[in-house]
């Protein structure tokens, strides 16, 4: 039985799937070109690392695949891709996009907290912008169950240290400052924010890391970009990324997105 939170997610994504389907069924193939690089953007940073691997034939699980964008890229690189999604509307869109691209992907409808896969099925598990929508301990326990020996885990999630979140959640910011900033960041576009989602805290990140026996990479993105400014400017993105890189692990205090990779215990 679905929880109230899961029902809210399904309802939200019914309308969201209609909005994004209007943009067409194609997907951005530019990441497939090894000559193209934009490491100051988190999505590009992740995929530039992934495309250096031999993905052909690897059993990959895409967690909460949404409209199927990342699953399509994995399949284009030759991976044996499985992907699941809670929302039937988003799943339908993902299937249509895969058919349009001529790519073979095994899609399933299920929640992250109760997977319908066998133990030890996968070589690589990929989670982007999904864990902040779910019960993290239950989801990570399930992902660890379906991970095969030496399974790689790659995560990219919106995050906020408790100190920066306290500033964001202050009444003055919430009621007066943020609505004005949101107009600058999003313009006329509707923000992709569901009612029950919450950014990963530093405790959530440590909990996720506790399921891994080794951490290969931990990076932070988005200090002022998406908080005070739109992410459309490459110049701002580069400066933002450089600042957080110089901070190293201390970037966790100020970053708004965490990128993490490691291997399951």
C-alpha positions in Angstrom: 0.0 0.0 0.0 1.3 3.4 -0.9 2.0 6.0 1.7 0.4 9.5 1.7 3.7 11.0 0.6 3.9 8.6 -2.3 0.3 9.4 -3.3 1.1 13.1 -3.3 4.2 12.4 -5.5 2.0 10.5 -8.0 -0.6 13.3 -8.2 2.1 15.9 -8.7 3.8 14.0 -11.5 0.6 13.4 -13.3 0.5 17.1 -14.3 4.3 17.4 -14.5 4.5 14.6 -17.1 2.1 16.5 -19.3 4.2 19.7 -19.1 7.5 18.1 -20.0 6.0 15.8 -22.7 5.2 19.0 -24.6 8.9 19.4 -25.1 9.1 16.3 -27.3 10.4 12.8 -26.9 14.0 13.3 -28.0 17.0 13.4 -25.6 20.2 15.4 -25.5 22.9 13.2 -27.1 25.7 15.8 -26.6 27.1 13.9 -23.6 27.9 11.0 -25.9 30.5 13.1 -27.6 33.8 12.7 -25.5 35.0 16.0 -27.0 32.3 17.9 -25.2 32.9 18.9 -21.6 31.2 21.1 -19.0 32.5 19.9 -15.7 31.2 23.0 -13.8 27.7 21.6 -14.2 26.8 18.8 -11.9 25.0 16.7 -14.5 27.9 17.0 -16.9 30.5 16.3 -14.2 28.8 13.0 -13.3 28.4 11.9 -16.9 31.9 12.9 -17.9 33.2 10.5 -15.2 30.7 7.8 -16.2 31.5 7.9 -19.9 35.2 7.1 -19.0 34.0 3.7 -17.8 33.2 0.7 -20.0 29.5 0.7 -19.6 28.7 -1.7 -22.4 26.9 -4.8 -21.0 27.0 -3.5 -17.4 23.8 -4.2 -15.5 22.7 -0.7 -14.5 19.7 0.3 -12.3 18.4 3.9 -12.6 16.6 4.8 -9.4 13.4 6.9 -9.8 14.0 7.3 -13.5 11.4 10.1 -14.1 11.1 10.8 -17.8 13.9 8.3 -18.5 16.6 10.8 -19.5 19.5 9.2 -17.6 18.3 5.7 -18.5 18.4 6.7 -22.2 22.0 7.9 -21.9 23.1 4.6 -20.2 21.4 2.6 -22.9 23.0 4.7 -25.6 26.4 3.8 -24.1 25.5 0.1 -24.4 24.6 -0.7 -20.8 22.0 -3.3 -19.9 19.5 -0.9 -18.3 16.7 -1.4 -15.8 14.8 1.6 -14.5 11.9 2.1 -12.1 9.6 4.9 -11.3 6.7 5.4 -8.8 4.6 7.6 -11.1 2.8 5.7 -13.9 2.5 8.9 -15.9 6.2 9.6 -15.9 6.9 5.9 -16.6 4.7 6.0 -19.6 6.6 9.1 -20.9 9.9 7.3 -20.3 8.8 4.2 -22.2 7.7 6.4 -25.1 11.0 8.2 -25.2 12.9 4.9 -25.2 10.8 3.7 -28.1 11.3 6.9 -30.0 15.1 6.6 -29.5 15.1 2.9 -30.5 16.7 2.0 -27.2 16.0 -1.1 -25.1 15.3 -0.4 -21.4 13.4 -2.6 -18.9 11.1 -0.3 -17.0 9.1 -1.1 -13.8 6.6 0.7 -11.7 7.5 0.4 -8.0 8.6 2.6 -5.0 12.3 2.9 -4.0 11.4 1.5 -0.6 10.1 -1.8 -2.0 11.9 -2.9 -5.1 10.8 -5.9 -7.3 14.4 -6.9 -8.2 16.3 -9.9 -7.0 19.3 -9.7 -4.6 22.6 -8.9 -6.2 21.3 -8.0 -9.7 23.2 -4.9 -10.6 26.8 -3.7 -11.3 26.0 0.0 -11.1 23.2 1.9 -9.4 22.5 5.5 -10.4 20.3 7.9 -8.3 19.8 11.5 -9.4 17.3 13.8 -7.7 15.3 11.0 -6.2 16.4 10.3 -2.6 15.1 13.6 -1.3 11.6 12.3 -2.3 11.8 9.0 -0.4 12.4 7.3 2.9 16.2 7.2 2.7 17.0 4.4 5.1 14.4 2.0 3.6 15.4 3.0 0.0 19.2 2.6 0.7 18.5 -0.8 2.3 16.7 -2.0 -0.8 19.4 -0.6 -3.1 22.1 -2.4 -1.1 20.1 -5.6 -1.4 19.9 -5.5 -5.2 23.5 -4.4 -5.6 25.9 -7.1 -6.8 29.5 -7.7 -5.6 31.5 -4.5 -6.0 28.4 -2.6 -7.3 29.2 1.1 -7.9 26.8 3.7 -6.6 26.5 7.2 -8.1 24.4 9.9 -6.6 23.6 13.5 -7.4 21.1 15.2 -5.1 20.0 18.6 -4.0 21.4 19.2 -0.5 21.6 21.8 2.3 23.6 21.9 5.5 21.4 22.5 8.5 23.0 26.0 8.9 22.1 27.2 5.4 18.7 25.5 5.6 18.0 27.4 8.8 18.6 30.7 7.0 16.4 29.6 4.1 13.6 28.5 6.4 13.7 31.8 8.5 10.3 33.5 8.3 11.8 36.7 6.8 13.5 34.7 4.0 10.6 32.4 3.4 7.9 35.0 3.2 9.6 38.0 1.7 13.0 37.4 0.2 12.6 33.9 -1.4 9.5 34.8 -3.5 11.5 37.6 -5.1 14.6 35.5 -5.7 12.4 32.7 -7.1 11.2 35.1 -9.8 14.8 35.9 -10.8 15.8 32.2 -10.8 12.8 30.6 -12.5 11.2 33.5 -14.4 7.8 32.3 -15.7 8.7 28.7 -15.3 7.0 26.6 -12.6 9.7 25.3 -10.1 9.9 21.5 -10.0 9.2 21.2 -6.3 6.8 18.7 -4.8 5.0 19.3 -1.5 6.8 16.7 0.6 10.3 16.8 -0.8 13.2 18.0 1.4 16.8 18.5 0.5 19.4 16.1 1.8 20.9 17.2 5.1 24.5 16.5 6.1 23.1 13.7 8.3 21.3 12.2 5.3 24.6 12.3 3.3 26.4 10.5 6.1 23.7 7.9 6.3 23.9 7.2 2.6 27.7 6.9 2.9 27.3 4.4 5.7 26.0 1.9 3.2 29.2 2.1 1.1 32.5 0.4 1.9 34.5 3.0 0.0 33.9 6.5 -1.3 35.5 7.3 -4.7 34.4 10.9 -5.0 32.5 13.5 -3.0 31.8 17.0 -4.6 29.6 19.9 -3.9 28.0 22.3 -6.4 25.6 25.3 -6.3 26.5 27.8 -3.6 24.8 30.9 -5.0 23.6 29.5 -8.4 20.0 28.3 -8.0 19.8 30.1 -4.6 20.4 33.7 -5.7 20.9 33.4 -9.5 19.7 31.3 -12.4 21.9 28.4 -13.5 21.7 29.6 -17.1 25.0 31.6 -16.9 28.1 29.5 -17.5 30.3 32.3 -16.1 28.4 32.2 -12.8 28.4 28.4 -12.8 32.2 28.3 -13.3 32.9 30.8 -10.5 30.5 29.0 -8.2 32.1 25.7 -8.9 35.6 27.0 -8.5 34.8 28.5 -5.1 33.3 25.2 -3.7 36.2 23.2 -5.1 38.7 25.4 -3.3 36.8 24.7 -0.1 37.1 20.9 -0.5 35.0 18.9 1.9 34.1 22.2 3.7 32.0 22.8 0.6 29.4 20.7 2.3 28.6 23.7 4.5 27.6 25.9 1.6 26.9 23.6 -1.4 23.3 23.1 -2.7 24.0 19.8 -4.5 26.1 16.8 -3.5 27.7 14.4 -6.0 28.9 11.1 -4.5 30.2 7.9 -5.8 31.4 4.7 -4.1 30.8 1.0 -3.8 28.3 -0.9 -1.7 29.6 -2.7 1.3 
